[in-house]
Amino acid sequence: MRTFVLCGSPRRNGNSAILAQEVVRGLEEEGHDVQMEYASDVLGGFLKDCRTCRDAHGECSIEDNFGQAFLDKMLPATGFIIATPVYWYGMSGLAKTFFDRMFCYVAASHPKSESVVSGLLGKRIGLVLSSEETFPSVAAGIVHQMQEYARYTRSTFVGVVHGYGNARGDVHRDPGAPTADALEFGRNFYQRHATDYQIDTPRSGRVWPI
C-alpha cells in the first residue's frame, strides 16, 4: 500500500519525529511504499483568502512545496498518518496549516476540485502524538479532530500512538515503550481492527472470531 506520513514537528530529532520514523520503519518492513515529509519543508505560509489569492488559472499562488506534497504524495496514498507534538492541547501550527491549505484545492473554485475531493475519500488514517503531560485527556482535542476529519472524508481512523517526553529523545525512556508501539503500528497499519458503529450497523455480536 502507498502511505503518506506527515511530521508536524519543527524538530527533526524531536519525540514525535522519532515516533514517526518508527512508524515508517514498520510500514517499510511490511513492504509498503512510504513517503514521509516534514511539514516545515513543504509549508511556506498560512491559508489566505483564496478569492483574492488564486492565480489566473485558479491555482494557489503561495510559492512553497505544499501543492506537490498534497497532490503527488498525500492524495494518491491509501493511508495517511499525521505525527504531531501536543501544543496548547492541540496539534502543532504546522500540522494544522497542512490541513487548512487543503481548502484551496477542495473548494469548487479550484479547477481540479472534483478529483481532489475524490482523492481524499476512503483512506486509512493514523495519528502519532508526543506530549510532556500525561493527563489522560491531554490529546483529546487532536483525537477528536482526526475522528471528525475521518468522518468528513469517509475514511477509517485506525488508532493512535502516544509517547510522553519533553527533551529530545525522551520517548526512548518512556516506560510505556511508545517507540515499540509506533513500530508495530506501522507493521499492522493496514490490518488494524477499526470500527465506527451506527445503531443500524450489521454486526455479529462478537469482536474477535472464535
ZADO-1210 file (C-alpha; in nm, 4 decimals, padded with zeros to 6 digits):
<atoms>
<atom x="00.0000" y="00.0000" z="00.0000" code="MET" pos="1"/>
<atom x="00.1068" y="00.3578" z="-00.0565" code="ARG" pos="2"/>
<atom x="00.1307" y="00.5605" z="00.2635" code="THR" pos="3"/>
<atom x="00.1973" y="00.9276" z="00.3280" code="PHE" pos="4"/>
<atom x="00.3383" y="01.0236" z="00.6682" code="VAL" pos="5"/>
<atom x="00.3439" y="01.3903" z="00.7647" code="LEU" pos="6"/>
<atom x="00.5525" y="01.5043" z="01.0598" code="CYS" pos="7"/>
<atom x="00.4165" y="01.8280" z="01.2041" code="GLY" pos="8"/>
<atom x="00.7046" y="01.8874" z="01.4453" code="SER" pos="9"/>
<atom x="00.9571" y="02.1628" z="01.3749" code="PRO" pos="10"/>
<atom x="01.2219" y="01.9451" z="01.5455" code="ARG" pos="11"/>
<atom x="01.3782" y="01.6841" z="01.3168" code="ARG" pos="12"/>
<atom x="01.5052" y="01.4821" z="01.6122" code="ASN" pos="13"/>
<atom x="01.2116" y="01.5559" z="01.8416" code="GLY" pos="14"/>
<atom x="00.9905" y="01.2970" z="02.0036" code="ASN" pos="15"/>
<atom x="00.7059" y="01.2995" z="01.7526" code="SER" pos="16"/>
<atom x="00.9599" y="01.2784" z="01.4676" code="ALA" pos="17"/>
<atom x="01.1223" y="00.9765" z="01.6351" code="ILE" pos="18"/>
<atom x="00.7847" y="00.8056" z="01.6633" code="LEU" pos="19"/>
<atom x="00.7002" y="00.8912" z="01.3012" code="ALA" pos="20"/>
<atom x="01.0274" y="00.7381" z="01.1865" code="GLN" pos="21"/>
<atom x="00.9444" y="00.4178" z="01.3737" code="GLU" pos="22"/>
<atom x="00.6044" y="00.4033" z="01.2055" code="VAL" pos="23"/>
<atom x="00.7760" y="00.4440" z="00.8699" code="VAL" pos="24"/>
<atom x="01.0172" y="00.1623" z="00.9560" code="ARG" pos="25"/>
<atom x="00.7287" y="-00.0664" z="01.0447" code="GLY" pos="26"/>
<atom x="00.5440" y="00.0128" z="00.7224" code="LEU" pos="27"/>
<atom x="00.8552" y="-00.0476" z="00.5143" code="GLU" pos="28"/>
<atom x="00.9213" y="-00.3791" z="00.6887" code="GLU" pos="29"/>
<atom x="00.5811" y="-00.4924" z="00.5633" code="GLU" pos="30"/>
<atom x="00.6683" y="-00.3902" z="00.2087" code="GLY" pos="31"/>
<atom x="00.4560" y="-00.0776" z="00.1835" code="HIS" pos="32"/>
<atom x="00.5550" y="00.2223" z="-00.0270" code="ASP" pos="33"/>
<atom x="00.6082" y="00.5061" z="00.2222" code="VAL" pos="34"/>
<atom x="00.6713" y="00.8753" z="00.1655" code="GLN" pos="35"/>
<atom x="00.7404" y="01.0962" z="00.4655" code="MET" pos="36"/>
<atom x="00.7528" y="01.4734" z="00.4686" code="GLU" pos="37"/>
<atom x="00.8224" y="01.7286" z="00.7387" code="TYR" pos="38"/>
<atom x="00.5591" y="01.9995" z="00.7329" code="ALA" pos="39"/>
<atom x="00.8279" y="02.2644" z="00.7747" code="SER" pos="40"/>
<atom x="00.9747" y="02.1567" z="00.4384" code="ASP" pos="41"/>
<atom x="00.6530" y="02.1943" z="00.2417" code="VAL" pos="42"/>
<atom x="00.4777" y="02.4907" z="00.4033" code="LEU" pos="43"/>
<atom x="00.5823" y="02.8467" z="00.3389" code="GLY" pos="44"/>
<atom x="00.2696" y="03.0243" z="00.4534" code="GLY" pos="45"/>
<atom x="-00.0771" y="03.0028" z="00.6014" code="PHE" pos="46"/>
<atom x="-00.4020" y="02.9725" z="00.4095" code="LEU" pos="47"/>
<atom x="-00.5091" y="03.3115" z="00.2752" code="LYS" pos="48"/>
<atom x="-00.8315" y="03.4378" z="00.1191" code="ASP" pos="49"/>
<atom x="-00.8488" y="03.2181" z="-00.1914" code="CYS" pos="50"/>
<atom x="-01.0866" y="03.4640" z="-00.3562" code="ARG" pos="51"/>
<atom x="-00.8025" y="03.7139" z="-00.3831" code="THR" pos="52"/>
<atom x="-00.5011" y="03.4848" z="-00.3658" code="CYS" pos="53"/>
<atom x="-00.5541" y="03.2469" z="-00.6587" code="ARG" pos="54"/>
<atom x="-00.3609" y="03.2985" z="-00.9798" code="ASP" pos="55"/>
<atom x="-00.5252" y="03.3471" z="-01.3182" code="ALA" pos="56"/>
<atom x="-00.5650" y="02.9683" z="-01.3610" code="HIS" pos="57"/>
<atom x="-00.7343" y="02.9187" z="-01.0260" code="GLY" pos="58"/>
<atom x="-00.4267" y="02.7669" z="-00.8640" code="GLU" pos="59"/>
<atom x="-00.2846" y="02.8523" z="-00.5238" code="CYS" pos="60"/>
<atom x="-00.0335" y="03.1348" z="-00.5574" code="SER" pos="61"/>
<atom x="00.1586" y="03.0661" z="-00.2349" code="ILE" pos="62"/>
<atom x="00.5060" y="02.9709" z="-00.3510" code="GLU" pos="63"/>
<atom x="00.6094" y="02.6673" z="-00.1497" code="ASP" pos="64"/>
<atom x="00.6050" y="02.2870" z="-00.1790" code="ASN" pos="65"/>
<atom x="00.2615" y="02.2222" z="-00.0360" code="PHE" pos="66"/>
<atom x="00.0925" y="02.1602" z="-00.3706" code="GLY" pos="67"/>
<atom x="00.3458" y="01.8948" z="-00.4664" code="GLN" pos="68"/>
<atom x="00.3244" y="01.7189" z="-00.1295" code="ALA" pos="69"/>
<atom x="-00.0547" y="01.7292" z="-00.1247" code="PHE" pos="70"/>
<atom x="-00.1303" y="01.6423" z="-00.4864" code="LEU" pos="71"/>
<atom x="00.1542" y="01.3998" z="-00.5596" code="ASP" pos="72"/>
<atom x="00.2018" y="01.2291" z="-00.2232" code="LYS" pos="73"/>
<atom x="-00.0972" y="01.2661" z="00.0042" code="MET" pos="74"/>
<atom x="-00.3830" y="01.2314" z="-00.2464" code="LEU" pos="75"/>
<atom x="-00.2631" y="00.9103" z="-00.4189" code="PRO" pos="76"/>
<atom x="-00.1913" y="00.7410" z="-00.0846" code="ALA" pos="77"/>
<atom x="-00.4105" y="00.4683" z="00.0577" code="THR" pos="78"/>
<atom x="-00.3073" y="00.5626" z="00.4104" code="GLY" pos="79"/>
<atom x="-00.2308" y="00.8967" z="00.5764" code="PHE" pos="80"/>
<atom x="-00.0540" y="00.9225" z="00.9121" code="ILE" pos="81"/>
<atom x="-00.0008" y="01.2523" z="01.0890" code="ILE" pos="82"/>
<atom x="00.2589" y="01.2920" z="01.3641" code="ALA" pos="83"/>
<atom x="00.2491" y="01.5975" z="01.5881" code="THR" pos="84"/>
<atom x="00.3506" y="01.7179" z="01.9307" code="PRO" pos="85"/>
<atom x="00.0734" y="01.8430" z="02.1563" code="VAL" pos="86"/>
<atom x="00.0913" y="02.2237" z="02.1571" code="TYR" pos="87"/>
<atom x="-00.1591" y="02.4058" z="02.3790" code="TRP" pos="88"/>
<atom x="-00.3804" y="02.0946" z="02.3788" code="TYR" pos="89"/>
<atom x="-00.3984" y="02.0889" z="02.0028" code="GLY" pos="90"/>
<atom x="-00.1835" y="01.9832" z="01.7099" code="MET" pos="91"/>
<atom x="00.1124" y="02.1951" z="01.6067" code="SER" pos="92"/>
<atom x="00.0534" y="02.5012" z="01.3915" code="GLY" pos="93"/>
<atom x="00.2476" y="02.3342" z="01.1113" code="LEU" pos="94"/>
<atom x="00.0240" y="02.0288" z="01.1173" code="ALA" pos="95"/>
<atom x="-00.2944" y="02.2367" z="01.1308" code="LYS" pos="96"/>
<atom x="-00.1752" y="02.4551" z="00.8436" code="THR" pos="97"/>
<atom x="-00.1325" y="02.1469" z="00.6255" code="PHE" pos="98"/>
<atom x="-00.4997" y="02.0665" z="00.6759" code="PHE" pos="99"/>
<atom x="-00.6037" y="02.4302" z="00.6290" code="ASP" pos="100"/>
<atom x="-00.4191" y="02.4580" z="00.2992" code="ARG" pos="101"/>
<atom x="-00.6203" y="02.1682" z="00.1566" code="MET" pos="102"/>
<atom x="-00.9134" y="02.4088" z="00.1297" code="PHE" pos="103"/>
<atom x="-00.7682" y="02.5870" z="-00.1722" code="CYS" pos="104"/>
<atom x="-00.7756" y="02.2611" z="-00.3691" code="TYR" pos="105"/>
<atom x="-01.1079" y="02.1299" z="-00.2355" code="VAL" pos="106"/>
<atom x="-01.3056" y="02.4489" z="-00.2977" code="ALA" pos="107"/>
<atom x="-01.5206" y="02.4494" z="-00.6103" code="ALA" pos="108"/>
<atom x="-01.3202" y="02.7429" z="-00.7462" code="SER" pos="109"/>
<atom x="-01.0174" y="02.5169" z="-00.7963" code="HIS" pos="110"/>
<atom x="-01.0080" y="02.3727" z="-01.1499" code="PRO" pos="111"/>
<atom x="-00.9479" y="02.0154" z="-01.0254" code="LYS" pos="112"/>
<atom x="-01.1564" y="02.0202" z="-00.7095" code="SER" pos="113"/>
<atom x="-01.3668" y="01.7174" z="-00.8065" code="GLU" pos="114"/>
<atom x="-01.0648" y="01.4912" z="-00.8498" code="SER" pos="115"/>
<atom x="-00.9083" y="01.6321" z="-00.5320" code="VAL" pos="116"/>
<atom x="-01.2186" y="01.5537" z="-00.3285" code="VAL" pos="117"/>
<atom x="-01.2303" y="01.2060" z="-00.4790" code="SER" pos="118"/>
<atom x="-00.8663" y="01.1523" z="-00.3828" code="GLY" pos="119"/>
<atom x="-00.9313" y="01.2471" z="-00.0215" code="LEU" pos="120"/>
<atom x="-01.2015" y="00.9866" z="00.0287" code="LEU" pos="121"/>
<atom x="-01.1675" y="00.6449" z="00.1856" code="GLY" pos="122"/>
<atom x="-00.8170" y="00.6483" z="00.3308" code="LYS" pos="123"/>
<atom x="-00.6922" y="00.4766" z="00.6442" code="ARG" pos="124"/>
<atom x="-00.5939" y="00.7466" z="00.8930" code="ILE" pos="125"/>
<atom x="-00.3446" y="00.7183" z="01.1793" code="GLY" pos="126"/>
<atom x="-00.2290" y="00.9617" z="01.4468" code="LEU" pos="127"/>
<atom x="00.1071" y="00.9770" z="01.6254" code="VAL" pos="128"/>
<atom x="00.1467" y="01.2075" z="01.9247" code="LEU" pos="129"/>
<atom x="00.4047" y="01.3201" z="02.1757" code="SER" pos="130"/>
<atom x="00.3454" y="01.5301" z="02.4839" code="SER" pos="131"/>
<atom x="00.5128" y="01.6219" z="02.8086" code="GLU" pos="132"/>
<atom x="00.1893" y="01.5999" z="03.0029" code="GLU" pos="133"/>
<atom x="00.0437" y="01.2573" z="03.0815" code="THR" pos="134"/>
<atom x="-00.3083" y="01.3673" z="03.1825" code="PHE" pos="135"/>
<atom x="-00.5464" y="01.1218" z="03.0112" code="PRO" pos="136"/>
<atom x="-00.7282" y="01.3814" z="02.8001" code="SER" pos="137"/>
<atom x="-00.4269" y="01.5930" z="02.7050" code="VAL" pos="138"/>
<atom x="-00.4687" y="01.4974" z="02.3388" code="ALA" pos="139"/>
<atom x="-00.8474" y="01.4637" z="02.3331" code="ALA" pos="140"/>
<atom x="-00.8891" y="01.7670" z="02.1083" code="GLY" pos="141"/>
<atom x="-00.6494" y="01.6310" z="01.8469" code="ILE" pos="142"/>
<atom x="-00.8008" y="01.2843" z="01.8540" code="VAL" pos="143"/>
<atom x="-01.1481" y="01.4304" z="01.8114" code="HIS" pos="144"/>
<atom x="-01.0316" y="01.6487" z="01.5229" code="GLN" pos="145"/>
<atom x="-00.8895" y="01.3462" z="01.3421" code="MET" pos="146"/>
<atom x="-01.2063" y="01.1478" z="01.4088" code="GLN" pos="147"/>
<atom x="-01.4070" y="01.4291" z="01.2519" code="GLU" pos="148"/>
<atom x="-01.1638" y="01.4525" z="00.9596" code="TYR" pos="149"/>
<atom x="-01.2042" y="01.0788" z="00.9019" code="ALA" pos="150"/>
<atom x="-01.5838" y="01.1081" z="00.9206" code="ARG" pos="151"/>
<atom x="-01.5858" y="01.4034" z="00.6832" code="TYR" pos="152"/>
<atom x="-01.3695" y="01.2269" z="00.4246" code="THR" pos="153"/>
<atom x="-01.5418" y="00.8885" z="00.4683" code="ARG" pos="154"/>
<atom x="-01.2131" y="00.7467" z="00.5902" code="SER" pos="155"/>
<atom x="-01.1223" y="00.4966" z="00.8624" code="THR" pos="156"/>
<atom x="-00.9450" y="00.6229" z="01.1725" code="PHE" pos="157"/>
<atom x="-00.7415" y="00.3226" z="01.2844" code="VAL" pos="158"/>
<atom x="-00.5747" y="00.4422" z="01.6029" code="GLY" pos="159"/>
<atom x="-00.3256" y="00.6498" z="01.7971" code="VAL" pos="160"/>
<atom x="00.0298" y="00.6092" z="01.9223" code="VAL" pos="161"/>
<atom x="00.1122" y="00.8456" z="02.2095" code="HIS" pos="162"/>
<atom x="00.4559" y="00.8847" z="02.3647" code="GLY" pos="163"/>
<atom x="00.5491" y="01.1047" z="02.6583" code="TYR" pos="164"/>
<atom x="00.8573" y="01.3232" z="02.6763" code="GLY" pos="165"/>
<atom x="00.9882" y="01.6766" z="02.6606" code="ASN" pos="166"/>
<atom x="01.3607" y="01.6740" z="02.5904" code="ALA" pos="167"/>
<atom x="01.4675" y="01.5338" z="02.2548" code="ARG" pos="168"/>
<atom x="01.4640" y="01.1559" z="02.2673" code="GLY" pos="169"/>
<atom x="01.2601" y="01.1326" z="02.5879" code="ASP" pos="170"/>
<atom x="01.0212" y="00.8886" z="02.4233" code="VAL" pos="171"/>
<atom x="01.3022" y="00.6318" z="02.4261" code="HIS" pos="172"/>
<atom x="01.2870" y="00.6474" z="02.8049" code="ARG" pos="173"/>
<atom x="00.9078" y="00.6317" z="02.8298" code="ASP" pos="174"/>
<atom x="00.8324" y="00.3083" z="03.0223" code="PRO" pos="175"/>
<atom x="00.5222" y="00.2633" z="02.8079" code="GLY" pos="176"/>
<atom x="00.7559" y="00.1832" z="02.5131" code="ALA" pos="177"/>
<atom x="00.5882" y="00.4101" z="02.2541" code="PRO" pos="178"/>
<atom x="00.8692" y="00.3565" z="02.0028" code="THR" pos="179"/>
<atom x="00.7886" y="-00.0154" z="02.0013" code="ALA" pos="180"/>
<atom x="00.4198" y="00.0718" z="01.9715" code="ASP" pos="181"/>
<atom x="00.4967" y="00.3010" z="01.6768" code="ALA" pos="182"/>
<atom x="00.6942" y="00.0283" z="01.5011" code="LEU" pos="183"/>
<atom x="00.4091" y="-00.2183" z="01.5488" code="GLU" pos="184"/>
<atom x="00.1556" y="00.0459" z="01.4424" code="PHE" pos="185"/>
<atom x="00.3373" y="00.0744" z="01.1113" code="GLY" pos="186"/>
<atom x="00.3625" y="-00.3024" z="01.0719" code="ARG" pos="187"/>
<atom x="-00.0098" y="-00.3646" z="01.1174" code="ASN" pos="188"/>
<atom x="-00.1498" y="-00.0336" z="00.9947" code="PHE" pos="189"/>
<atom x="-00.3433" y="-00.1946" z="00.7112" code="TYR" pos="190"/>
<atom x="-00.4690" y="-00.4848" z="00.9214" code="GLN" pos="191"/>
<atom x="-00.5697" y="-00.2974" z="01.2385" code="ARG" pos="192"/>
<atom x="-00.9223" y="-00.3631" z="01.3585" code="HIS" pos="193"/>
<atom x="-01.1205" y="-00.0391" z="01.3429" code="ALA" pos="194"/>
<atom x="-01.4944" y="00.0110" z="01.3864" code="THR" pos="195"/>
<atom x="-01.7286" y="00.3082" z="01.3883" code="ASP" pos="196"/>
<atom x="-02.0718" y="00.1642" z="01.4570" code="TYR" pos="197"/>
<atom x="-02.4054" y="00.3265" z="01.3945" code="GLN" pos="198"/>
<atom x="-02.7246" y="00.1958" z="01.5507" code="ILE" pos="199"/>
<atom x="-02.8210" y="00.0016" z="01.2377" code="ASP" pos="200"/>
<atom x="-02.4729" y="-00.1279" z="01.1510" code="THR" pos="201"/>
<atom x="-02.4868" y="-00.5055" z="01.0885" code="PRO" pos="202"/>
<atom x="-02.2604" y="-00.6865" z="01.3356" code="ARG" pos="203"/>
<atom x="-02.2214" y="-01.0338" z="01.4758" code="SER" pos="204"/>
<atom x="-02.2146" y="-00.9692" z="01.8491" code="GLY" pos="205"/>
<atom x="-01.8517" y="-01.0800" z="01.8715" code="ARG" pos="206"/>
<atom x="-01.5480" y="-00.8626" z="01.8089" code="VAL" pos="207"/>
<atom x="-01.2959" y="-01.1443" z="01.7524" code="TRP" pos="208"/>
<atom x="-01.3547" y="-01.4774" z="01.5748" code="PRO" pos="209"/>
<atom x="-01.3674" y="-01.7870" z="01.7964" code="ILE" pos="210"/>
</atoms>
